[in-house]
Amino acid sequence: MSASRYTYLGPEGTFTEAALRTLPEAATRELVPMVSVPAVLDAVRNGEAGGALVPIENSVEGGVTATLDELATGTPLMIYREVLLPIAFALLVRPGTKLTDVKTVTGHPVAQPQVRKWLRAQLPDALWESSASNADGARLVQEGRFDGAFAGEFAASTYGLEPLVTEIHDAKNAATRFVLVGRPGRPAAPTGADKTSAVFWLGDDHPGALLELLQEYAVRGVNLVRIESRPTGEGIGRYCFSVDCEGHITDRRVSEALMGLKRICPQVRFLGSYPRADEVRPQVRPGTTDDEFTDAADWLGRALDGRG
């Protein structure tokens, strides 16, 4: 395995690259762009790279389905870290282009909902066509195939373009969450401000089936910060659920919730415990601390020994 190499969703100039470069370890590794999320993660699976950074969630559009599906299928991978990156778009054009010249625009599909209101107000007649990434859209503008691309302002110099308009976003405080993924190993050490990610599958479809699974978290005081359903490909109505919760797998409330899911689900995939980028610590409910779980186990042991 090439531990000195990290892959990311490219080409050069993507928000993913910008997020990756915020990590201190990125300065000592070769950063290799890839054309798609599957290609980025397959490079880790086959040993070409020691880690990969991919987008997983956007504050406007929700989960990045390509990443969620890749982490739920194929050879298992593990999340070791997350990065939150504020997102604001620039309209990148060839030098000399005026706003009235822009008739066709492009960008990643996830970008479109984040600039839709601006487009409707400023370029109502412009035609949108999606590109593989925002940076790839900039490349297509450079080649003359589109008049403008929505991308990070930092991508302009890479593709010989100019930012015609900057700070474009329909939602205030828009951000994208990225995850650093590697081959399975020991989870990152607990920090007290952690997330744990997992995917679980319903055993059968019946009234309250999902509620039964969510109760494994609820009764142990574990707060969910994200849950999304994804089709399994096995037929209409067959879904798995991608979940992030507060806490670390070494926390008793989290580990027992996962064990509860494992008992009643046909499949559970642990995706990792890792530090929260926002460093928010959970509000632990009374009766769900590690000490209280230990005290309860000690009491049960005494009861079984006849010591009350």
N, C-alpha and C positions, 0 to 999 in steps of 0.2 A: 504494500500500500504506500502511495506517495503522500505521507503526512505533511509534506511541505507545500502541497497544492490544495487550494480551495477553488471550487467551481461556483458559479452564480448565473442567474438568468441574465443573459446578455442581449445584444452586444454591448460594447463599451458605452457608458453614458446612461445606463438605466438607474432607476431609483434603487434597485437591488444592489448594484455596485456601490452606490453612495452609502447605503446602509452597511454593507460589508466593510467599507473602509473606516467606519466608526469603531470597529473592533481593534484593540491593540495588537492582537496576534496577526491581523491581516498585513501588517507592515513587514512581517518576516516570512511571508508565504507568497508563492506564485499564484496570482488570481487569474482564473481561466474562465472566460465567458462561454456559455452554452446557449443553444437556440431555443430550448424549451425546458420546462420543469422536469419532465421525465428524463431528458438527457442529462440535466444537472445531477439528479439523484442517482441515475444509473452509473455515473462516473464514480460515485462513492461506493455503490454496491459492488462494482467490479474491480475496485482497488486503484483506480486511476487518480483518485483524490481522497484526501483525509477528511474533508468536510465540504459542506455545500450550504449556501445561503439561498433561501427561496421565500417568496411572499406567501403568507398563509391567511391573512385577514386584513380587511380594509374597513375603516370606520364608516364608510359610506355604503359600500356594496356587500359587506360581510365577508364570508369565507371565500378563499381562492380555491375553486373546486379542483383544479388540476393538482394542486399540492395536497389537498385533503384526500383525494382519490389515490394518489401515489403512495401516501403514507399508510393508507388502509390496506393496500394490496402489495403483492410481490414480496421480495426478500425484505424482512423487517429492517427498519432504520430507527434511530433514536434522536430526539431533540435534546440538545445540550445547552442552548442559549436562545434568547429572543432579543430582537432589536425593534424599537419603535422609532419610526422616521416621520416627522411632519411632512405633509405633501402639499405642494403648491406647483401648479403647472405654468409653463411659459409657452406662448405660441411662437415656435421657431420657424423662420422663413429664410429664403435666400436673400442675400444683400440687395437692397433696393426695393424690396417688395413692400407695398402699402396694404393697409387693411382692406381697402376696396378691391385689391387684386386677388384676394384669397377666395377662391371658389371651391376648392377641394381640401379637405383636412383629414388627418389620420392620427392614430394613437392606439395604445393597447385597449382592448374592450373594457377593462376595469376603469380606464380613464374617462370614458364617455359619460357615465353618470355623474362624474365629479365636475364636469365642465358644461353639462347640458344647458343649464340656465344661462350661462355666459354666452354660449353659442346662439341660443335662441334670441338673446337680446342684441348681440353684436354682429353675428353672421348667420342670420336666419335662413339664408338660401344656400349656405355652404353644404356640400355633400360630404358625409362622413364615411370612411371605409377603414375598418380595423386593421391593425398591423400586429406582428408577432410580439412586439414590445414597444414602449415609447421611444427608446433609442433607435429601434429599427425603423420607426416612423420617421425619425429625423434623417436617417440614411436615405429613405425613399424621397424625402423632400430634396436632399442634396442631389439625387439622381434626376430630379425634375418630374417625378411621377405624381407628386402632390404639391399644393401651394404652401401648406403649413402643417406642422406636427405639434401635438401637445406632448411635451416632455419636460424634464427638469431643465432649468435655465443653464445648469452646468454642462449640459450636453451640446450646447451651441458650438463651442470652439472645436469640439471633436469632429463635427461634421461640416465645418465652414459655414455655419448659419448665424443668424442674428435673432435675438429675442425681441420680437415685435411688441408683445404685451407680456408682462410678468405678473406674478401673484394671482393667478387665475384659480379659483376654487369656489364651488357652489356651497360648500359646507365649511363653516368656521372650525378651526382646529382639526381639520382632516388629517388622518395619519394612517400609515400602513404598518402592519406588524410582520416582521420577518423572523424566520427561525433558522438557527445553525444546526444542521443535521449531520450525523455521522453513523458509523456502524454501531450496533448495540454493544454496550459496555456498562460499567458502573455509572449510575446517575450522578449528575453534579452534586456536590455536597450541599446539604440544606443551609439556607441563609436566614430562615424565618420569614422571608418574603418570596415565596415560591409558587410555581404552578405545576400541576401534574396533568398530562395529556394522555388520553386513551381512546380507543375505538371499541365499541361493543356491538354485537349483533343480537337481534331478537330471536328467541327460540321458535316462537310461533306467534301468529297474529290473533290476538283475542282482546276483548275489552279490558282496558287497564294494563296492558302488557308493558307499555313504556313507563307508566306510573310506577309499576312494581320495580323497575330497574332504577328509576330516579330516587325511589325511596331508600335505596341502598346508600346513597349519598346523604339524603335529608335526615334520616334517623341518626346519623353519626355527626351531624352538624357541619357537613362539608358543603361549602358554597360553590355552585357552578358559575363560571364566568363566561362560558360559551358552550352551546350545544347546537349541532347541525346534523340533519339527516342527509344521507347520501344513498342513492340506489346501489344495490349490490350487483346488478346485471343478471340476477337470477330470475327476473320476472317482475311484472307490475305488482307493486305493494311490498316488495322485499327491500328492506332498508337496513343500513347500519348507521350508527350514531357516533359522531366525532365530538369529544367532550374535553374541555379544559376546566379544571377545578382549582380552588385555592389549596395550598398546602403541598407538602412533599411526601413521597411514598414512604419515607421513614416515619412520618407522623402516624400514630396509631389510627386516628379517625380516617385517614386516607387509605392506609393499607387494608384496614378491615372493610372499607367500602369496596375496594377493588376485589378483595377476596369474596365478598358477597356477590358481586357481579359475576365472578368466575364460576360460582356455584350454580347460577341460574341461566347463564348465557352460553350458547354453543361455542362462542368464540369471543375472546377479549384480547386486544392488542395494546400493550403498554408502550406509549410513545415517549416517555421520559418525564423526569422531574427536573426543573431548572429554575434559575433565579428570574423573578419578574423584572422586566425592564423598568417598570414604573416604581418598583421597590415598595409597593403597597403591602402591608402586613394584614393578614386576615383577622377578623373579629371572631375569636374562638368562643363558642357558646359554652356556658357552664355544663359540666358533665362530659365534655369531649376533649379535654386536655390529655396528653400522654400520661400524666400522673394519675388522673382519674381512671383511665383505662387500666393502668397497672394496679391501682387499688382494688378495682372490681375483680380483676383476675386473681389477686391475692385472696380476696374474700371468698371467691369460689373455691380456691384451693383449700382454704381452711374448712369450708363447709364439707367438701368431699372427704377431708381427713377426720371429720367429726369434731373439729375445734370451733365450730360456730362462726 
